[in-house]
Amino acid sequence: MIIASAQLTARPCDIAANVTTMAGLVAEAAGRGASLVAFPELAVTGYELDAVAADPARLALTPDDPRLDPLREACRATGTAAVVTAPGRPPAPGAGPRISAFVYGPDGTPLTRYDKQHVTGKEAAAGFSQGTGDGRFVLDGVRIGLAICYDVDFPGIGGRAAADGCALLVATSLYGSDGGREERARILPALARDNGLYVLLANHVGPAGAYVGCGGSGVWGPDGGLLVEGPVAEPGVVTADVPL
């Protein structure tokens, strides 16, 4: 299976522009033979915590939001599944928005929604609430787990995915230029090696809220070895053909 990470610079709170860019990246990944493409944390709006929390009625989405139609259509047109990251509407009234991953199948239909379980202190302070369950979906007979950024710092995320029969863990993240590459190099190989998983990372590049994404999206094998790595400063698609 060919899997892909799409790293990009999101335009702050411009859902239409970001969705258009992401749909183009789905097509680019498909052109390289990818069955699955993943996007960085909160790619649909950019990592704009305060703006999203201040206006969740406009900026928090559900998987069937019509503003995501171009992404679903790109999946349908290319036969490529996508892990699309966005602020998620909370399941219960009165709760803060979630940091979510919406997974669309190769026909564009929703496969699952995952809400980040371990929000950071800054995310909690901005008003984001945490999810309570693990994310799983099946693509071409392969069971796949989901994690969002800070989730991967917690061993249970990878351990439960492996115990649940996952062969791949998709991590959608924001690693910044202030030490993010070192953090990524410390955490992701260990996550793969300790749990016998392939790990796919999708990271921002360029300005992302209060941070500057350091790129370096990539794929690690079950032995912890780096299989492919994206550039530091350029948007685009990184692919790896892995025996899943």
C-alpha positions as CSV (number, residue, x, y, z in Angstrom):
1,M,0.0,0.0,0.0
2,I,1.3,3.5,-0.9
3,I,0.6,5.9,1.9
4,A,1.1,9.7,1.8
5,S,1.6,12.7,4.0
6,A,0.6,16.1,2.7
7,Q,2.4,19.0,4.4
8,L,1.1,22.5,3.7
9,T,0.9,26.1,5.0
10,A,-2.8,26.7,6.0
11,R,-4.3,30.1,5.5
12,P,-5.7,31.3,8.9
13,C,-9.4,30.4,9.2
14,D,-9.9,30.4,5.4
15,I,-11.7,27.1,5.1
16,A,-12.5,27.4,1.4
17,A,-8.9,28.2,0.4
18,N,-7.5,25.4,2.6
19,V,-10.0,22.8,1.4
20,T,-9.2,23.7,-2.2
21,T,-5.4,23.3,-1.5
22,M,-6.1,20.0,0.3
23,A,-8.2,18.7,-2.5
24,G,-5.4,19.4,-4.9
25,L,-3.0,17.5,-2.6
26,V,-5.3,14.5,-2.6
27,A,-5.1,14.5,-6.4
28,E,-1.3,14.8,-6.2
29,A,-1.1,11.9,-3.8
30,A,-3.4,9.8,-6.0
31,G,-1.2,10.6,-9.0
32,R,1.7,9.0,-7.1
33,G,-0.4,5.9,-6.5
34,A,-1.4,6.6,-2.9
35,S,-4.3,4.7,-1.3
36,L,-4.3,7.0,1.7
37,V,-3.2,10.6,2.4
38,A,-3.1,12.4,5.7
39,F,-3.0,16.1,6.6
40,P,-1.5,18.1,9.5
41,E,-3.4,19.0,12.7
42,L,-6.2,21.5,12.2
43,A,-5.2,21.9,8.5
44,V,-8.7,23.0,7.4
45,T,-8.6,26.2,9.5
46,G,-4.9,26.3,10.4
47,Y,-3.8,26.0,14.0
48,E,-5.8,29.1,15.1
49,L,-6.8,28.1,18.6
50,D,-8.2,31.4,19.9
51,A,-10.1,32.3,16.6
52,V,-11.7,28.8,16.5
53,A,-12.7,28.9,20.2
54,A,-14.1,32.4,19.8
55,D,-16.3,31.4,16.9
56,P,-17.0,27.7,16.9
57,A,-20.4,28.1,15.3
58,R,-18.6,29.2,12.1
59,L,-15.3,27.4,12.3
60,A,-16.0,24.0,14.0
61,L,-17.2,21.4,11.6
62,T,-18.8,18.0,11.4
63,P,-17.7,15.3,8.8
64,D,-20.7,16.1,6.6
65,D,-20.2,19.9,6.5
66,P,-20.7,21.0,2.9
67,R,-17.6,23.1,3.0
68,L,-15.7,19.8,2.9
69,D,-17.4,18.6,-0.2
70,P,-14.4,19.4,-2.5
71,L,-12.3,17.0,-0.4
72,R,-14.9,14.3,-0.4
73,E,-15.2,14.7,-4.2
74,A,-11.4,14.5,-4.6
75,C,-11.5,11.2,-2.7
76,R,-14.3,9.9,-5.0
77,A,-12.6,11.1,-8.2
78,T,-9.3,9.6,-7.4
79,G,-10.3,6.6,-5.3
80,T,-8.0,7.8,-2.4
81,A,-8.9,7.8,1.3
82,A,-8.0,10.9,3.3
83,V,-7.4,11.8,7.0
84,V,-8.7,15.4,7.1
85,T,-8.1,17.4,10.3
86,A,-10.3,20.2,11.4
87,P,-11.9,21.7,14.5
88,G,-14.8,19.4,15.4
89,R,-18.2,20.3,16.7
90,P,-18.5,18.9,20.2
91,P,-20.9,15.9,20.6
92,A,-22.7,17.6,23.5
93,P,-24.0,21.2,23.7
94,G,-22.0,23.5,25.9
95,A,-18.7,21.6,25.5
96,G,-15.7,23.2,23.8
97,P,-14.7,22.4,20.2
98,R,-12.6,19.3,19.6
99,I,-9.4,18.9,17.6
100,S,-10.6,16.2,15.1
101,A,-9.7,13.9,12.3
102,F,-12.4,13.0,9.8
103,V,-11.5,10.0,7.7
104,Y,-13.1,9.7,4.2
105,G,-13.0,6.5,2.2
106,P,-12.0,6.2,-1.4
107,D,-15.6,6.8,-2.4
108,G,-15.8,10.0,-0.3
109,T,-18.0,8.6,2.5
110,P,-17.1,9.1,6.1
111,L,-15.3,6.1,7.7
112,T,-14.7,7.5,11.2
113,R,-14.2,10.6,13.3
114,Y,-11.5,10.8,15.9
115,D,-11.2,13.5,18.6
116,K,-7.8,14.3,20.1
117,Q,-7.6,12.6,23.5
118,H,-4.7,14.6,25.0
119,V,-5.1,18.3,24.5
120,T,-2.2,20.5,25.5
121,G,-2.4,23.1,28.2
122,K,-2.7,25.9,25.6
123,E,-5.5,24.1,23.8
124,A,-7.4,23.5,27.0
125,A,-6.9,27.2,28.0
126,A,-8.3,28.3,24.7
127,G,-11.4,26.2,25.3
128,F,-10.9,23.0,23.4
129,S,-12.2,19.8,25.0
130,Q,-10.7,16.3,24.7
131,G,-12.1,13.2,23.1
132,T,-12.6,10.0,25.0
133,G,-12.1,7.1,22.5
134,D,-9.5,5.7,20.2
135,G,-9.7,6.2,16.5
136,R,-9.8,3.2,14.1
137,F,-10.7,2.5,10.5
138,V,-10.1,-0.2,8.0
139,L,-8.8,0.4,4.4
140,D,-8.1,-2.4,1.9
141,G,-8.3,-4.9,4.8
142,V,-5.7,-3.0,6.9
143,R,-6.6,-1.8,10.4
144,I,-5.3,1.7,11.0
145,G,-5.1,3.8,14.2
146,L,-5.2,7.6,14.6
147,A,-3.4,10.0,16.8
148,I,-3.2,13.8,16.9
149,C,0.0,15.5,17.9
150,Y,0.4,15.4,21.7
151,D,-1.4,12.0,21.7
152,V,1.8,10.3,20.6
153,D,3.6,11.4,23.8
154,F,1.4,8.9,25.7
155,P,2.4,5.2,25.3
156,G,-1.1,4.0,25.5
157,I,-1.9,5.4,22.1
158,G,0.5,3.1,20.2
159,G,0.1,0.2,22.6
160,R,-3.6,0.0,22.3
161,A,-3.4,0.4,18.5
162,A,-1.0,-2.6,18.3
163,A,-3.1,-4.6,20.7
164,D,-6.2,-3.9,18.6
165,G,-4.6,-5.3,15.4
166,C,-3.5,-2.0,13.8
167,A,-0.6,-2.2,11.3
168,L,-0.3,1.6,10.8
169,L,-0.7,4.6,13.0
170,V,-1.5,7.9,11.3
171,A,-0.2,10.9,13.4
172,T,-1.5,14.3,12.3
173,S,0.7,16.9,14.0
174,L,2.2,20.4,14.4
175,Y,5.9,20.2,15.2
176,G,7.4,23.7,15.2
177,S,10.8,25.0,14.2
178,D,11.7,25.6,17.9
179,G,12.9,22.1,18.6
180,G,10.1,20.3,16.8
181,R,12.4,18.3,14.6
182,E,14.4,17.0,17.5
183,E,11.1,16.1,19.3
184,R,9.8,14.3,16.2
185,A,13.1,12.4,15.8
186,R,12.9,11.3,19.5
187,I,9.2,10.3,19.6
188,L,8.2,8.9,16.2
189,P,10.9,6.2,15.7
190,A,10.3,4.9,19.3
191,L,6.5,4.9,18.8
192,A,7.0,2.7,15.7
193,R,9.7,0.4,17.2
194,D,8.1,-0.1,20.6
195,N,4.8,-1.1,19.1
196,G,5.8,-2.8,15.8
197,L,3.8,-0.3,13.8
198,Y,4.3,1.7,10.6
199,V,3.9,5.3,11.6
200,L,2.8,8.0,9.1
201,L,3.4,11.7,10.2
202,A,1.7,14.7,8.5
203,N,3.2,18.0,9.7
204,H,2.7,21.7,9.0
205,V,5.3,23.7,7.1
206,G,5.6,27.4,7.6
207,P,3.4,29.7,9.8
208,A,0.8,27.8,11.9
209,G,-0.9,29.9,14.5
210,A,1.8,30.9,17.1
211,Y,4.2,28.4,15.6
212,V,6.2,27.8,12.4
213,G,5.8,24.2,11.2
214,C,9.1,22.4,10.6
215,G,7.9,20.1,7.9
216,G,9.7,16.7,7.9
217,S,6.5,14.7,7.3
218,G,7.5,11.1,6.9
219,V,7.0,7.4,7.5
220,W,8.8,5.1,9.9
221,G,8.9,1.3,9.8
222,P,8.2,-1.2,12.6
223,D,11.9,-1.3,13.4
224,G,11.9,2.5,14.0
225,G,13.8,3.2,10.8
226,L,12.9,6.3,8.7
227,L,11.6,5.2,5.3
228,V,10.9,8.7,3.8
229,E,11.1,12.3,4.9
230,G,9.7,15.5,3.6
231,P,11.6,18.8,3.2
232,V,11.8,21.4,6.0
233,A,10.3,24.4,4.2
234,E,8.3,23.2,1.2
235,P,4.7,22.1,1.0
236,G,3.9,19.0,-1.0
237,V,3.3,15.2,-0.8
238,V,5.6,12.6,0.6
239,T,4.9,8.9,-0.2
240,A,6.1,5.5,0.9
241,D,5.2,2.0,-0.4
242,V,4.8,-0.2,2.6
243,P,3.9,-3.9,2.8
244,L,0.6,-3.6,4.7
